[in-house]
């Protein structure tokens, strides 16, 4: 197929990109190229494979509604099973033949005369298509901390998003920087093997007990034979996830007592796990529950009672070739440096590539000058035939898959109207985008990020007056993605 015969280019071969491709095929578009910089599909579930990796919400909820997976081994499946699920989805929906791996996209520009997107790849090659979909996810750009000397460390240095499966922690002196969700899963695994583990904590994290259990093979067989039974379990786990995010995050203004109860549960979990008052004080956050991503784990707090584990809350001054020096002048010798420092979301991921639309409008520059905004978490004015999936105000329902299926519904309605009219392009109007943004902005004051005590949280969920979380319920998001006014788009 010629590069100029493509209907659509999808950037990213994770669950977002695959969902977009499935919907495009449902709408009748078959000439699709899915481009990904990695050498296999799966997105974050291919890139991340550190010890202890697991889904942090029930696996039944963390999957496509239209493609249930009856083979989950646990309620919270280990990461490898998500990669297997991604492979199965790609095979079932014949997506593999559309994928082009080891392909880095540098940028994309709208060609007004040809009414096509020109996409530039690393190395200088250019491909084009009628439609462009960026599905790079929220957590795709690993963040290296700006610490003096980090590049000069002479031992083994590993970022959790680039884990070395050949690495062995036995007998090692390990320093790990970061105590976010990834670190909470990884630290107990390292502590069980390392001679010494020093955990450098800048911001403590609320951790609540994790309800997890194996799913017996007989239950899995029942799920496979009677999908409706698994669907009932899905309804339950979806409802619990929705209650959590809608109360603790979205509607905090009216449901603040829920956050107080969750805080009490976390403190009780900490008290039962750690008897030393000083350590408990160090592990207790100074911000409100809900400001950061909720973390479920049964072993994290107990890890800090082990004799080979030390919690360090003094700031890091510099990293030397053989150790870490804190701001009070103490040096801890290490031979392995683990960076659990997360991802650069707001600076490097919005957008993940340079996108230039109509009249030379640069998406990244426009967002930063006009506040982060998207219409229904998908489209932006002056960017015809373009959908940005992992956007500000897009995440809903506590699951990436809920967000994705809202966007698939939006695509179905949008492309259906485009075809009904026989039009070449769609573009959300400036007025519709502004009205949608005003509705979102009015609801922000109800959220924990802007009404609660989140100043010390350093959460990637929000920046300034913008958030990745949609300030509405899951049900409302689904309704709006299915029934948005078609007059909000200009079809040409």
N, C-alpha and C positions, 0 to 999 in steps of 0.2 A: 504493500500500500504506500502510495506517495505521501510524503509528509504534509502536502497541501490538501489531502483528501480527508483529513481527520474531522470528525464531528466534534470531539471533545478531547481535551488534555486534562488529566487529573494528576495533580502533584501530591504524591504520597500513597503508599500501598499498605497502609494500616487499615483498621476497621472503618475509619472515616472515608478514606479513598475507595475502599471496596463497596461500602454502602452507597456512595455516590455513583459508582460505576453500575451497580445493580439497578439503581433507579433510572439511570440514563438508558440502560438496555430495556427496561420496562417501558420507557417512553419511545422506544423504537430506534434508538441510536446505537449502532454496533461498531462504528469506526472510532474506537476509543483507544487512547494511549495512557497508561498509568505509569508515571515516572517516579522512581525512587532512588535515592542516593545509596541505599544499602544494597547488599547482594541477595536479599531474600525479602519476602513479604512479612507483614505482621506488625510493622511500626514499632511502638514502644514495647510490645511483647516479643519482638525479635531482638531488639537492641538490648533490652534489660534482661539479664539472666543471672543476677547476683544471688548468692545463697540466701534462702529465706523468702525469696520473692513469691508473693501470693496476692490474689485479689482481695481488696480491703472492703468490698461489699459482697453480699451473697452472689454466687456465680449465676444463679437463676436470673437475677436482675441484670447482671453484667453480660448481656448477650442480646442478639437481635430477637425481637418478639416473633418475627416471621421465620426465624431459624433457631428453634430451641436445641439445646445440646443435652441429650439424656445421659451422657457419659461422665459428667463431672464426678471426680472421686471424693470431693469434700464440699461442704457448703461454701467455703472460701477456697477455691481451687488454686493449686500452685501455678506459678507462671508458665511452666512448660505446657500445661493443658490449654492455656489461652493461645499459645502458638499453634498447637495442634488444631484447635477450633478454627483459627484463622486459615490454616491450610485447607481444612474441610470446606469452609465457605468458598474459598477461591476455586476449589475444584468443582464443587457442585454448581456454581454459577458461571463456570467457564471464564474465569477472570485471568488466569495465569498467562494465557496467550496474549493478553493485552498489556502485560507488565514488561517494563524495561528497567532492569536493575543497574546499579553502579552508574546512575545517571543523575548528576547534580544540576538542578535548575538554577541559573543565575538570576533570571528576571523575565518579565513578560511585559509587552507593550501592545496596546490596542491600535490596530491599523484601521483608521476610519474609512479609507477608500475601499479597502478589500472587505471590511466588516469581519475581520478575523483577529485573533490573538496571535502575536508573534512571540514565541517562547524561546529564549536563548539558553543554551546548555553550556556547561563548563567545557571548554575546548573550542568554543566558537560556533558549533552547529546551531541552526535555528529550525524549529518546527512550528507549524501553525495549525489552528483549529477554530471552528466557530465559537466554541464555548471553552471557558477555562474554569476549573475548579481547584482551589487550593485546599488540601486536606492534610496539612502537615501536623495537626494535633497541637495541643497546648504544651506538651513536654517533649520537645524535639531538639532543643538547643542546649546541650549541657553547659553549665556555668562553672568556669574555673575561677576560684576566689582570687581577688586582687591582693595577695599577701606577698610582702617582700621576700624574695628568695625561693618562691615555690617552684620556679623552673629549674633551680639549681639543686634540688634534692637528688642525692646520689643513689638512694635505695630504690625500692619498687614503689611506684606511684600508680594508683588505679582510681579512675572515676567510676562510680557505681553504674553509670550508663555505658561504660566500656569495660565491663568486668572481664578479667582473664580467667577462664575456666581451668587453666593449668596451675593457677596460684594455689599454694598450700599455706595455711595460716599456722600450722603446727610449729611450735618453737620460736615463733616470731614475736618481735616487739612492734606493735601496731599502734599508730595514731590515726584516729578517724575524726574528720572535721565535719560537723553537721549532726543535727538530731531531729530531722524531719521524718516524714513517713517512711522513706526508704531506709534511713538509718535505724529506725525503730525495728524494722524487720531484720536488718543485717547484723546489728550489734550483738544480739544473743548468739548468732551463728559464729561470729568471730571470737567471742568471749569463750566459747566452749572449746576452742582449739589453741588460741594464742597463749604464749607465755605471759605477755603483758599487753593490755589493751587500755589506751588512754583515749577517752572520749572528750573532744573539745566542743563544748556547748555554748553557743551564743544566745540562743533562745530556747527555753524549755518548751515542752509540748504536752498538751493534755492527752492522756492515754486512758482508754476505758477497756474493760474486759471484753474479750473476743468470744462470741458464741460460735463455736465451730465444731464440726464432727464429720466423720467419714460417712459417705452415702453408700450403704451396703449394695453389693452387686445385684441382689434381687430387686431392690428399689430402682436401680438403673434400668434393669430389664423392663420393669413395669412402665417407667417413663418412656422407654423406646417404643413399647407396644401401644401405650395409651397416652399420647402427648397431652391430652386434655388434663390429666392428673398433674403432670408437671406444670401445666398452665395455671392450675389452681394455686400451687406453691408459688409460682411467679407472681400471681396477684398479691399474695401475702407479703412476699419480700419487697415487691414494688411499693406497696402501701407503707410498710415500715420505713423504707428509705425515704419516701416522700414526706412522711410525718417528721422524720429527723431534719431534713433540710428546710422544710417549709416552716417549722417552728423555730429551730435553733438559729437559722440564717435569714430566711426570706421575710418572715413575719415576726421578727424579734421584738418589735415595738409592742406587740400584744401578748407575746408568749415568752417573755423573759424568764418566768419561773422555770420553764423547761431547761434553759441554760444553767440555771442555778442547781437544778437536780442533777444535770449531767456533770457539773463541776463537783458536786458532792460525791457522785459515784466515782469519778476519777481520783479524788482525794482519798476516798475509802480504799480504792484499789492500791494506791500508792502506800497508804498506811499499812495495809495488810502485807505488802511486799517488802517494804523497807522500814526497819525499826530505828535506824539512826536519824535523829532529828535534823542534823545538819545536811545530810544527803537529801532528805525529803524536802527541806527548804530549797535546796539548789535545783531540785527537779520540779518545783511548783512554778507554773507560769505566772507572769504578772499581767496577763491580758485575759479577756473573757473567753469562755468556751464558745466555739463556733467561729472565731476569727480566722483560724487556720483549719485546714482539712482535718476532719475527725479521724482519729487514729485508734485502731483496735489491736491490742496485743496482750497476751497473758504472761510473757516472759521478760519484757523490756525492763520494767522496774526492778525485778528480782536480779537482773544481771549486775546491778550496781552493788549488790551485797557480796559478790564473789571477790576473793582476795587478789585475783590477777587483773581486776578492772578498777580504773580510777576515773572519776568524773572531774573534768577541769573546766571551770567557768571563768577563769582569768582570760582576758583577751590575748590573741596571738600577736606578738610583735614582729616576728620574722621566722622563716624556715631556713635552717642551715642544711648542709649536705647530709648530716647524720642525725638531725633532730629538730624539735620545735621549741622555740624560745618564747615564753609568754611575756606580757608587758611588765611583770614584776621582776624580770631578769632570770627566772628559772628556766633551765633547759631540760627537756625530756628526750633522751636518746631513743630513736626508733629506726627500724630498718624497712618498715612499710608505711606508706602514707596513703590512706584511703580518703578520697574526696566524695562525701555524701552531701554535696553542696547544691544539688538540685539543678534547676534549669532556668535559663534567662528567658522569661516569658514576655515581659512587656517591651523590652528593648529589642530583642533579637527575633521575636516570634510574631509581632504584630506590625507588618506581615513578615513571614519567614523568608520571602523573596521580594525583590523590588517589583512592584506592580504599578504600571503607568497607564492610566485610562484616557478617556476623551480629553482633548485640549491639553494634554500633557500633565494632567492631575496625578501626582505621586501619592499613592495610598498612605504610605508611612508618614510622609510629611503632612498630608491633609488631616490624618487622624490626630497628629500631635498639635496641629494648629487649630483644629475645630472640635476637639474632644473626641474620644473614642466612641464610635457609633456604627451600628449596622442595623439595617431593616430586618426585623425578625431573626437577627443573628446570622444573616446570610448574604444580603446584597448591599451595595453602596452606590449612591448616585454618581454619575459620570464614569461608571465602570460597566459598560454594556456586556451582556452575556457572560457575566463573571459571578461566581459564588465563592465566598470565603467561609469555610465551614467552622473552623475553630476560632470564633470571633468574640469580641467583647459582647456581653449580655446574651450569650448563646447557651451556656451550659445550664441544663435543667434536669430535675428529677433525680439527682444524686448519681446518675449513671451516664457515662459518655454515650451509651447506646440509646438512651432516651432522647438525648440531644440530637443524635444522628437521625433517628427515625422521625423526629419533628421536622428536620431539614429535608428528609426524603419526601415527606408529605408536601412541604412547600414546593419542592422541585416538581412533584407530580402535578400540582395545580398550575404552576407557572409554565411548565413546558407544554401542558395540555392546551392552555390558552394560546401560547405561541403558535402551536400547530393549527389550532382551530382558525386562527386569524390568517394563517399563511404568512406570518411575519418573519423577518430575518433576525431581528434583535429584540431583546427586552432590556429595560433599564428602570430601576426604581426612581421615582421622581424626587426632586429635592424637597418638595413640600411634604410628601408622604414620609420621607426619611426623617425630616425635622419633627413631624407630628409623632412618629413612633418614638423618637428619642425623648421627646418631652414626656411621653407616657412612662417610659422607663425611668427617667430622671425623677419624676414625682414619687415613684415607689422606692427609690433608693433610701429615703429617710426611714423606711420601716426595717431596713436590714441591719444585722448586727455589726457589719463593717463600719457603718456610719452613725449608728446610734449607741452602740456598745463601746466598751473600753478595748479598742483594738490597736492603739497607738504603738504598743511594744511588740506586736505579733510578728512583724515582718512577713506578712502573708502574701503569697503570690496571687491570691484570689482577687485582690483589688489594688488599684494604684490611684492615688488622688481621689477623684470622684467617679472613677470607672471601676467596673467589676466584670469578671468573666461569667459570674452567675447571673442568670436571668431573674429579675425581681418579680417572679410570678410563680404560681403553682404549676405542677406538671400538666394538670388537666387544662389549665388556661393556655399554656404554651401549645399543647396539641390542638386545641380548638383554633387558636390564632393561625397556626401554620396550615390549617386545612381550610379556613374561611376568610383569609385576608382579602380585602377588596382588590379585585383585579385592576380597578382604576388607579391603584397606587403605582402601577407600572406603565411605562410608555412602550408600546409595541410599534416597531417601525419595519 
